[in-house]
Every structure is written in C-alpha cells, then in structure tokens.
Amino acid sequence: MNFLILCLTMISIGALIGGVTNLLAIRMLFRPYDAKYFGKWRIPFTPGLIPKRQDELANQLGRLVTNYLVTTASIQSKLREPMYQEQLERFLLRNWYDLNEQKLTLHQLIDKTGVLLTEKRIEETIEQALEKRLKDFYEKHKSNPIDQYISDEMNEQALQFIPQIRVQLLEKVERYIQSTEGKHQLSLFADRFLREKGFLGRMVIQYLGEKRISEKLLPSILQALQSEELKETTDRLLVNEWESIKKYELETIREKVFPEIDEKQFAQKLVQVFNVNKQINRPLSDMLYPYKERIEKTVIPQIAKQTIDLLATRLPRMMKHLNLAGLVENEVKNFEIKQLEGMLIEITKRELKMITYLGALLGGAIGFFQAILVSIIG
C-alpha cells in the first residue's frame, strides 16, 4: 500500500515537473518580450530567445530568402515558362480588342494618361525626335554609298520607272523643238555648225537660208526621236546614270539634291506632310486596321516574348536595386513579437501540446523509476 502511494506521488510530481518545464521552455522562446532587471542586474533568460535574437534572425532570414528561396535564377526560370507568356499575350489581346471597340483616338489615349499635350507640343516633340534621328543617321552614314540603303525591290521599282522617264524626257524634247524658241535655237545651232565648216557651209546658208535649214532638219530630228534605236540608247544611258547615282555617298546626294535644307527643316516638312492634327484625331483602330492580322498573330506574341525576355535579362539588376534581403530583414526586425508568437502558436498548437504532454509523460516515467529505486533502497 505504501509503495502504491509512493509511486503515485512520484509519478504525479515527475509529470507535473516535466510538463511545466516543457511548457515554460516553450513560453520562454517568446517571453518576456523585453529584458527584466532586478535593480541594475539583468535577470537571466530575459528577454526570451526569439526577441533576444530578433536582429540576428532577421539577417539570417533575409539571406535565406535571397540565397535559397527567392533567387534570381528561380524567378528567371519561372518567368520563362510558356504559361506566363501566354497569359501576357491574352492580356495584350484583350486590350487590343478593347481599343478596337472603343474607337479611341491617339489624342484621347494621351488624355487618359493624364499628360497634357497640345497639338503644337506634339508637333514640336515629333520634330525634335526626327531632327535628332536624322542628324545621328547622317553623321553615322554620310560616307556610305546610297546603294547600301536601296533594297533589291526598290532597285527593281526604280528600273521599271526608267521607260516612263524616257518617254517624258523625249516628249519634252519634241515639244521644245517644235516650239518657236526651239526652232529658233535649232536655226542658230545649224547656222553656227555650217559656218564652222568654212566656205562650203556659208554657201549652203546663203543658198537655203537659216529658216529653211531648220525646217529641213526638223522632220529628221522628230523622226530620230521616235526611233527605237534612240529609245534603247536613252534607256541605256538612264540605267547607267542610275547605277552611277547609287555609288554616290550620302553626303554627295545631300549636297546635290538638298543643299539648302538642314535636318530641322526636313523634319518640319515631314511633320507637315504627316498632318499631326488629322492623325491624332483618327481612331487608332482605323490607323492600325491594315495591320490588324499581323498585329494579332505576330506583333503581340513578339511583344509578349520580348517583354518576358527583357524582364528576365534585367532581373539581376532589379533584384539588386530591390535589395530583397534588406527588405526581409527590415520587415522581420519591425515585426511585433507578440503577433509572431500568436501566429506560430496558432499554427503549431497541436504539436506544442504534444511536447508538453511528452514532458509530463517523461517526468511521470522518471518518477515511477525513482519510486522503485527509493523502495529498494528504503
């Protein structure tokens, strides 16, 4: 009977001590929140483990997150998954369809951004951008022959225009020769030519007269202008001239064709041709309609892919500027311990109870063995 009472007493005391000890150890992880003093002497184990190590914990968590959890490589890998590009494409397509339905003009779209831009300001902005682009392009390429910028298609189109140019050229020559001034110039030319031939030439002039000479020459000249041989020769000369022009440097072309026009004037003329007021008040859907299919099937997928690639490429720099480790560290440092305690206890409530019960169980087992030992010794 005495042994039974001793066992129950020892087991109860051991279980109480074990359970209370584990419960106290769990509480001491968080409490007290601040250091406690007895006079000038700081009471041991205050503050609790986590409040005491909060700064160190914050630093380690920051490093853990950036080095192992949210790394640049993991985010880049995630961004390049097809799912994200598809989502971005769907987002861009939705906005493209909305733009078509709303019939928004460029002016209205600019107003929606909150940027105050008048027509004059838009023209000035376009002019300045064009002027800069033209200057940069000219300085970079002025020593290059222009055939570098003429595609095979453009060259083919230019060659197709040569017969039209020849027709217009010969027609102008024909009209000029048949005009009063042309006939007069022809007479003067014939007179000068024959006089240079000496005595025989002067006799021909005296015999026929200047006027009759030009009248006799005119039909032959007109017939020559209509001949296939002259047409072929003219075409060949125009082709040769075009080939020579293609070898000109950009600087030479500018001096010959636009000697008095600088980049600013050229930009102004382009803006005038563009007609800013008309363009900014046209619905964007109308402006882009000719390219609708291309935009939906090619441009939008390319924009989505390039955006993802750009984000992935710039991500290391963005992560560096973001300083994720510092951000996590600051957040953990400023996190209230009481709130953290409540959150962790709520999550691990069952496990913490089991730890407390385990302490009581171990304490009870130790008490039982102590009772046996005391009984044997006693």
C-alpha positions in Angstrom: 0.0 0.0 0.0 2.8 2.4 0.9 4.6 1.5 -2.3 1.5 2.4 -4.4 1.1 5.8 -2.7 4.9 6.4 -3.2 4.6 5.5 -6.9 1.5 7.7 -7.4 3.2 10.6 -5.6 6.5 10.3 -7.5 4.7 9.9 -10.9 2.5 12.9 -10.2 5.4 15.1 -9.1 7.6 14.0 -12.1 4.7 14.5 -14.6 4.0 18.0 -13.2 7.6 19.0 -13.3 8.2 17.6 -16.8 5.0 19.2 -18.2 5.6 22.5 -16.6 9.2 22.6 -17.6 8.4 22.0 -21.3 5.6 24.5 -21.2 7.9 27.0 -19.6 10.6 26.3 -22.2 8.0 26.9 -25.0 6.9 30.2 -23.4 10.5 31.3 -22.9 11.0 31.2 -26.7 9.0 34.4 -26.9 8.6 35.8 -23.3 9.4 38.0 -21.8 9.5 40.4 -24.7 11.9 42.8 -23.0 14.8 42.4 -20.6 13.8 42.4 -17.0 16.1 43.9 -14.3 16.4 43.4 -10.6 17.9 46.7 -9.7 20.9 47.0 -12.1 21.2 43.3 -12.5 19.5 41.8 -15.6 17.5 38.7 -14.8 18.9 35.7 -16.8 17.0 34.4 -19.8 15.3 37.8 -20.4 14.2 38.7 -23.0 13.1 35.5 -24.5 15.1 33.6 -27.1 13.4 35.0 -30.2 13.1 38.6 -29.0 16.8 38.5 -28.0 17.9 37.1 -31.3 15.4 39.0 -33.5 18.0 41.1 -35.3 20.2 38.0 -36.0 17.1 36.1 -37.0 16.1 38.9 -39.4 19.6 38.9 -41.0 19.6 35.1 -41.5 16.1 35.1 -42.9 17.0 37.8 -45.4 20.0 35.8 -46.6 18.0 32.6 -46.6 15.3 34.1 -48.8 17.6 35.7 -51.4 20.2 32.9 -51.5 18.0 29.8 -51.4 14.2 30.6 -51.6 13.6 33.6 -53.9 16.7 33.5 -56.1 17.2 35.4 -59.4 17.7 32.1 -61.3 14.4 30.7 -59.9 12.4 33.8 -60.8 14.0 33.8 -64.3 13.2 30.2 -64.8 9.6 30.8 -63.7 9.2 33.8 -66.0 10.3 31.8 -69.0 7.6 29.2 -68.5 5.2 29.2 -71.5 2.3 29.9 -69.2 3.4 33.4 -68.4 4.0 34.4 -72.0 0.5 33.0 -72.9 -1.1 35.0 -70.1 0.7 38.2 -71.2 -0.5 37.5 -74.8 -4.1 37.1 -73.6 -3.8 40.3 -71.6 -2.4 42.3 -74.6 -5.1 40.8 -77.0 -7.9 41.8 -74.6 -6.6 45.4 -74.5 -6.2 45.3 -78.3 -9.8 44.2 -78.8 -11.0 46.9 -76.3 -9.1 49.5 -78.2 -10.8 48.5 -81.5 -14.3 48.5 -79.9 -13.8 51.9 -78.1 -12.6 53.7 -81.3 -10.2 55.7 -79.2 -8.1 58.4 -80.9 -4.5 59.0 -80.2 -5.5 62.3 -78.6 -8.0 60.6 -76.3 -5.4 57.9 -75.3 -2.9 60.6 -74.4 -5.6 62.4 -72.3 -6.3 59.2 -70.4 -2.7 59.1 -69.3 -3.1 62.5 -67.7 -0.3 64.0 -69.8 -1.3 67.5 -71.1 -0.1 67.6 -74.7 -1.4 70.2 -77.2 -1.2 69.7 -81.0 1.7 72.2 -81.1 3.6 70.4 -78.4 3.1 67.0 -80.1 4.4 68.5 -83.4 7.4 70.0 -81.6 8.2 66.7 -79.9 8.0 64.8 -83.2 10.1 67.4 -84.9 12.8 67.3 -82.2 12.8 63.5 -82.3 13.0 63.4 -86.1 15.7 66.0 -86.2 17.9 64.1 -83.7 17.3 60.8 -85.6 18.2 62.5 -88.9 21.4 64.1 -87.5 22.5 60.9 -85.9 21.8 58.9 -89.0 23.6 61.4 -91.3 26.7 61.6 -89.1 26.9 57.9 -88.9 26.3 57.1 -92.6 27.3 60.2 -94.6 30.4 58.4 -96.0 28.4 55.3 -97.2 27.2 54.9 -100.8 23.5 55.0 -101.0 23.2 51.6 -102.7 23.6 50.2 -99.1 20.2 51.5 -98.3 18.5 50.5 -101.6 16.9 47.1 -101.4 16.6 44.8 -104.4 12.9 45.5 -104.5 13.5 49.3 -104.5 16.1 48.9 -107.3 13.7 46.9 -109.4 11.0 49.5 -109.0 13.4 52.3 -110.0 14.4 50.4 -113.1 10.7 49.9 -114.0 10.3 53.7 -113.9 13.1 54.3 -116.5 10.9 53.7 -119.6 8.4 56.3 -118.2 11.2 58.8 -117.6 12.5 58.2 -121.1 9.0 58.8 -122.6 8.5 62.1 -120.7 12.1 63.2 -121.5 11.7 62.6 -125.3 8.3 64.2 -125.3 9.6 67.3 -123.7 12.5 67.5 -126.2 10.0 67.0 -129.0 7.7 69.8 -127.7 10.6 72.1 -127.2 12.0 71.6 -130.8 8.5 72.2 -132.3 8.1 75.4 -130.2 9.1 78.9 -131.6 12.0 79.1 -129.2 13.1 75.6 -130.1 13.0 76.3 -133.8 15.0 79.5 -133.3 17.6 77.6 -131.3 17.8 74.9 -134.0 18.4 77.6 -136.6 21.1 79.2 -134.6 22.8 75.8 -134.0 22.6 74.9 -137.7 24.0 78.3 -138.7 26.9 78.0 -136.2 27.6 74.5 -137.3 27.7 75.3 -141.0 29.8 78.5 -140.6 32.4 76.4 -138.7 32.6 74.3 -141.9 34.1 77.1 -143.9 33.3 78.3 -147.4 31.1 75.4 -148.3 29.0 75.8 -145.2 28.5 79.5 -145.8 27.4 78.7 -149.4 24.7 76.4 -148.0 23.5 79.1 -145.7 23.3 81.6 -148.5 21.5 79.2 -150.8 18.9 77.8 -148.3 18.7 80.4 -145.6 18.6 79.8 -141.8 14.9 79.3 -141.6 14.8 76.7 -144.4 17.7 74.8 -142.9 15.8 74.4 -139.6 12.6 73.4 -141.5 14.5 70.7 -143.3 16.3 69.4 -140.2 13.1 69.3 -138.0 11.4 66.3 -139.6 14.6 64.3 -139.4 15.1 65.2 -135.8 11.5 64.3 -134.9 11.8 61.0 -136.8 15.0 60.3 -134.8 13.2 61.0 -131.6 10.6 58.3 -132.4 13.2 55.7 -133.4 13.6 52.5 -131.4 17.4 52.9 -131.5 17.2 56.3 -129.7 14.8 54.9 -127.2 17.1 52.0 -126.4 20.1 54.3 -126.2 18.2 56.7 -123.9 17.1 53.8 -121.6 20.7 52.5 -121.5 22.0 56.0 -120.6 19.4 56.4 -117.9 20.3 52.9 -116.4 24.0 53.9 -116.4 23.2 57.2 -114.7 21.1 55.4 -112.1 24.0 53.0 -111.4 26.3 56.0 -111.1 23.9 57.7 -108.7 23.8 54.6 -106.5 27.5 54.9 -106.0 27.3 58.4 -104.6 27.9 58.9 -101.0 25.0 60.1 -98.8 26.9 63.4 -98.3 27.2 63.9 -102.0 23.4 63.3 -102.5 22.6 65.8 -99.8 24.9 68.5 -101.4 23.4 67.9 -104.9 19.7 67.5 -104.0 19.2 69.2 -100.7 22.0 71.8 -100.5 19.9 74.4 -98.6 17.8 72.1 -96.3 19.1 71.1 -92.9 17.7 68.4 -90.6 15.4 70.7 -88.8 13.8 72.0 -92.0 13.5 68.4 -93.3 11.9 67.3 -90.0 9.4 70.2 -90.2 8.4 69.2 -93.8 7.9 65.6 -92.8 5.7 66.7 -89.9 3.7 68.9 -92.3 3.2 66.0 -94.6 2.2 63.8 -91.7 -0.6 66.3 -90.7 -0.4 65.8 -86.9 -3.9 67.3 -86.2 -5.6 64.9 -88.6 -3.6 61.8 -87.4 -4.1 62.3 -83.6 -7.9 62.6 -84.1 -8.2 59.5 -86.1 -9.3 56.3 -84.3 -6.3 54.2 -83.6 -8.3 51.1 -84.8 -8.7 52.8 -88.2 -5.0 53.7 -88.4 -3.9 50.2 -87.5 -6.6 48.3 -89.4 -4.3 47.4 -92.4 -2.0 45.7 -89.9 -4.7 44.1 -87.8 -4.0 40.4 -88.7 -0.2 41.0 -88.4 -0.6 42.7 -85.0 -2.7 39.8 -83.6 -0.7 36.9 -85.0 2.9 38.3 -85.0 3.4 41.6 -83.2 1.6 40.8 -79.9 3.3 37.4 -79.5 6.6 39.2 -80.2 5.9 41.9 -77.7 5.0 39.3 -75.1 8.1 37.3 -75.7 10.4 40.3 -75.8 8.8 41.7 -72.6 9.4 38.4 -70.8 13.0 38.2 -72.1 13.7 41.8 -71.1 12.3 41.2 -67.6 14.4 38.1 -67.2 17.5 39.9 -68.5 17.0 43.0 -66.3 16.0 40.9 -63.3 19.5 40.7 -61.7 19.8 44.5 -61.7 16.2 44.9 -60.4 16.8 42.4 -57.6 20.0 44.3 -56.7 18.1 47.6 -56.5 15.2 46.0 -54.7 17.6 44.5 -52.1 15.2 41.7 -51.1 17.5 40.6 -48.3 17.4 44.0 -46.7 13.6 44.2 -47.2 13.0 40.9 -45.5 15.5 41.8 -42.7 13.7 45.1 -42.0 10.3 43.5 -42.0 11.3 40.8 -39.6 13.0 43.4 -37.3 9.9 45.5 -37.2 7.5 42.5 -36.8 5.8 42.5 -33.4 7.0 39.5 -31.3 3.5 39.2 -29.8 1.9 38.9 -33.2 4.6 36.4 -34.3 4.0 34.4 -31.1 0.3 34.2 -31.6 0.8 33.2 -35.3 3.3 30.4 -34.5 1.3 29.1 -31.6 -1.8 29.0 -33.7 0.0 27.1 -36.4 1.8 24.6 -34.1 -0.8 24.4 -31.3 -1.3 20.7 -31.6 2.5 19.9 -31.7 3.2 22.2 -28.7 0.6 20.4 -26.7 2.1 17.1 -27.6 5.6 18.4 -26.5 4.0 19.5 -23.1 2.3 16.1 -22.7 5.6 14.3 -23.7 7.4 16.2 -20.9 4.7 15.2 -18.4 5.0 11.6 -19.7 8.8 11.5 -19.3 8.5 13.2 -15.9 6.0 10.6 -14.8 8.2 7.7 -16.1 11.2 9.2 -14.2 9.0 9.5 -11.1 8.0 5.9 -11.4 11.6 4.6 -11.6 12.5 6.9 -8.7 9.7 5.3 -6.6 11.1 1.9 -7.4 14.6 3.0 -6.6 13.5 4.6 -3.3 11.5 1.5 -2.4 14.5 -0.8 -3.0 17.0 1.5 -1.1 14.5 2.1 1.7 
